[in-house]
Amino acid sequence: MRDIPLTTEQIARLKLKQDKGRANAANHPNSPKQVWVRIRSDIITSAVKEIPAIPSGLALKIVGTALYWGEGYKAVDNMVSFSNSDPQMIALMMKFFKEICKVPKVKFRGATHIHPHLDKIKSEKFWVKVSGIPLTQFHKTQFGVSRVSKQKRDSLPLGTFSIIICDARLQSKIKGWIKGLEAWINIRAVSSVG
């Protein structure tokens, strides 16, 4: 049979059947892929139960401080600024700033940063909804492409969002909380020798 020539249409039909067969095999409940999907899902479901559904004040303070330590802007002494593209993280930090830091609504400012070809209004509406900061308290939307995202044109269709609070006392307090976390593991900053 291998010496019988096939038409282009017959070859295409055989390839289509082969691809469908592979897809069906991969989606079979006992395929290795599906077994691992169930294993990962069970691990995630179990791990979710290890985190309290409602955080205590101390847990929220520690999580918010740790996130600010990793992602917050710490170069100036009179402003608190936290930027991220993950809406869940922005919502969590808003909870931290409102409940733990007791920041009044009027002190919040928001800022969006998006690629030039994206929809500014859609991005702003989205971040208003996520953050709860009114659009009247937003800075002008910034358009641009960062060096790290030049090859990923649409990886952030709603851009990144910054929570901004002008408050030197709060910045100092958060820096103190970060130092408290540093003390847990006795980190010493490495200074340049010379």
C-alpha positions in Angstrom: 0.0 0.0 0.0 2.9 2.4 0.6 3.7 2.5 -3.1 0.2 3.9 -4.0 0.4 7.6 -4.5 -2.1 9.8 -2.6 -3.6 13.1 -3.8 -3.0 16.3 -1.8 -6.6 16.1 -0.6 -6.2 12.6 0.7 -2.9 13.5 2.5 -4.6 16.5 4.1 -7.6 14.3 5.2 -5.3 11.7 6.7 -3.3 14.4 8.6 -6.5 15.9 9.9 -7.7 12.5 11.2 -4.2 12.0 12.8 -4.3 15.4 14.5 -7.9 14.7 15.8 -6.7 11.4 17.1 -3.8 12.9 19.0 -6.1 15.6 20.5 -8.6 13.0 21.6 -5.9 10.9 23.2 -4.5 13.9 25.0 -7.9 14.7 26.4 -8.8 11.2 27.4 -9.4 11.1 31.2 -6.5 8.6 31.7 -3.9 10.3 29.5 -0.8 11.5 31.4 -1.8 15.1 30.6 -5.2 14.8 32.2 -3.9 12.9 35.2 -1.5 15.8 35.9 -4.3 18.3 35.4 -6.2 16.6 38.2 -3.1 16.3 40.5 -2.3 20.0 40.1 -5.9 20.9 40.7 -6.1 18.8 43.9 -2.9 20.4 45.2 -4.2 23.9 44.5 -7.6 23.2 46.1 -5.8 21.8 49.2 -3.3 24.7 49.4 -6.2 27.3 49.2 -7.6 25.9 52.4 -4.2 26.7 54.2 -4.8 30.4 53.8 -7.6 32.0 56.0 -10.6 33.2 53.9 -10.6 36.5 55.8 -7.1 37.8 56.8 -6.4 39.0 60.3 -5.1 42.5 60.6 -1.6 41.2 61.4 -1.7 38.9 58.3 -2.8 41.8 56.1 -0.1 44.1 57.5 2.6 41.5 56.9 1.4 40.6 53.4 1.0 44.3 52.4 4.4 45.2 53.8 6.1 42.3 52.0 4.5 43.2 48.7 5.5 46.8 49.1 9.0 45.7 50.0 9.2 43.8 46.7 7.2 46.0 44.4 6.8 49.4 46.0 8.7 52.6 45.1 11.0 53.4 48.0 13.4 56.0 46.5 11.6 59.1 47.9 10.7 59.9 51.5 7.4 61.8 51.0 5.4 59.4 48.8 4.1 55.9 48.8 3.7 54.3 45.3 2.9 50.7 44.4 2.6 49.6 40.7 1.5 46.3 39.2 -0.4 44.8 36.3 -2.2 42.2 38.4 -5.7 43.5 39.4 -5.9 41.1 42.4 -2.6 42.5 43.8 -3.8 46.1 43.3 -7.1 45.2 45.1 -5.2 43.6 47.9 -2.9 46.6 48.3 -5.9 48.9 48.3 -7.3 46.8 51.2 -3.9 47.1 53.0 -3.7 50.9 52.5 -7.4 51.4 53.6 -7.6 49.0 56.5 -4.1 48.8 57.9 -2.6 52.2 56.9 -6.0 54.1 57.4 -5.5 56.2 54.2 -8.5 58.4 53.6 -10.2 58.1 50.2 -9.2 61.7 49.2 -5.5 61.0 49.6 -5.4 58.2 46.9 -4.2 59.0 43.4 -4.1 56.5 40.5 -2.0 56.3 37.4 -2.2 54.0 34.4 0.6 53.2 32.0 -0.3 51.5 28.7 1.1 50.8 25.3 0.3 53.6 22.8 -2.0 51.4 20.6 -4.3 50.3 23.5 -7.6 51.8 24.6 -7.0 54.5 27.2 -10.7 54.8 28.3 -11.1 51.0 28.7 -7.9 50.8 30.8 -8.9 53.7 33.0 -12.5 52.3 33.6 -11.0 48.9 34.5 -8.5 50.3 37.0 -11.2 52.6 38.6 -13.3 49.5 39.2 -10.4 47.5 40.6 -8.9 50.2 42.8 -12.1 52.1 43.8 -10.1 55.3 43.2 -12.3 57.8 41.2 -11.1 58.8 37.8 -11.0 62.5 39.0 -8.1 61.4 41.3 -6.1 59.8 38.4 -3.0 61.4 37.0 -2.8 61.7 33.2 -2.4 58.2 31.6 1.1 57.5 30.4 1.8 55.9 27.0 4.9 54.0 26.3 6.7 50.7 25.9 9.2 49.6 28.5 12.4 47.9 27.5 11.3 44.6 29.0 8.0 44.4 27.1 9.1 45.5 23.6 8.7 42.0 22.2 5.4 41.4 24.1 3.1 43.9 22.5 -0.2 42.8 24.0 0.8 40.9 27.1 -0.8 43.7 29.3 -4.0 44.8 27.4 -5.1 47.0 30.3 -1.6 48.2 31.2 -0.1 48.6 34.7 -1.6 50.6 37.5 0.0 52.7 40.2 -1.5 53.5 43.6 0.0 56.8 44.8 -0.3 58.4 48.2 1.6 61.6 49.1 2.4 61.0 52.8 5.9 61.1 54.3 4.7 59.7 57.6 3.1 56.6 55.9 6.3 56.1 53.9 8.3 56.1 57.1 5.9 53.7 58.8 6.1 51.3 55.9 9.9 51.5 55.9 9.8 50.6 59.6 7.6 47.6 59.0 10.0 46.5 56.2 12.9 46.7 58.7 10.8 44.7 61.1 10.5 41.9 58.4 14.2 42.2 57.7 14.9 41.5 61.4 13.0 38.1 61.1 15.8 36.7 59.0 18.6 39.0 60.0 19.3 40.3 56.6 22.3 42.7 56.3 22.6 44.8 53.2 25.8 44.2 51.4 27.7 47.4 50.9 30.3 48.0 48.3 33.8 47.7 49.6 36.4 50.1 48.5 
